[in-house]
């Protein structure tokens, strides 16, 4: 089947799914995901199976825009006012979720006699850390949410990515010692993920600085030319970070933060993205996410998947509540933030793929991947609904 025809089918399916979701008062993103599942080649033979093997460019471009927008929400004046609570909440919910999953999985594995419960717990635990900001961002923009809860969610989700990579690097380094050959140096195991973080942040900051200069040089150009410049800058930063082995999501996130805080035309830039490209990006990304899910894997690890989801949710609730109380966050943040921290996807799938491609973890990587994808199915379906609930209860959106 012709690729352009497939893209047309996907966009039409996304449009129908989004509008139907809107009619029944659900977030459009939920409709996009359901449309993707309905078009999943493993369920319906409309779109060839091999098409989903060649969608990396689309998903990468979408992730670049999403993380750029998340970085754009990190305005220093807002963070300064809510900064203490954001740091406390992010550290609290991320690390408590990791501990809850790690301890729970290890205990269950030990009692059930798994061959290596410690290794399984060490690899699954850091994958509980990240919150996918794209689901909440889509809901916030769809309903034009504004307020302390919205700002805190974006700040916490952005810090989550950093904490997720740090947790992942430490956990895989220690887990590598369990499965690697004798004499393997811990510093060697930890250097690669550490360099990913530094490379992503460095190139992202440099890219944002260069973009800010270019927008001043092209000040007289039309909005269309500015959109072309944004596309060029995002793809250049994303591709350069990947070329040098860095974390691409951190790169585009840092670029967004630089633009939001130091570009005189920041309001125009992010308003243009929201007005002209965001709907298309969200429709493609979340519909493709539904198409990429291997639904057959859900049955093989259903108990582990449910345990992961429940333990992660408990950790997020306890950690976010504790962090909000310790930092004396505003009351709406204390009461409603937790629900918006449950969506998961994007970066967690990328981290799981890193494990799958690592021969040191060949014995458990498939199980970890199965659990990650299964949990993502659950989180991507219920996550937007819970994010909308949090913003509605906080009084930051009106339905």
Secondary structure, DSSP 4 states (H G I P E B T S, - for coil): --HHHHHHHHHHHHHHHHHHHHHTT--HHHHHHHHHHHT-TTT-TTS-GGGGGG-HHHHHHHHHHHHHHHHHT--HHHHHHHHHHHHHHHHHHHHHHHHHHHHHHHHHHHHHT-TTHHHHHHHHHGGGS---HHHHHHHHHHTT--SHHHHHHHHHHHHHHHHHHHHHHHHHHHHHHHHSPTT--HHHHHHHHHHHHHHHHHHHHHHHHHHHHHHHHTTTS-HHHHHHHHHHHHHHHHHHHHHTT--HHHHHHHHHHHHHHH-TTHHHHHHHIIIIIHHHHHHHHHHHHHHH--GGGGGGGHHHHHHHHHHHHHHHHHHHHHHHHHTT--HHHHHHHHHHT----THHHHHHHHHHT-GGGTTTHHHHHHHHHHHHHHHHHHHHHHHHHHHHHTTS---
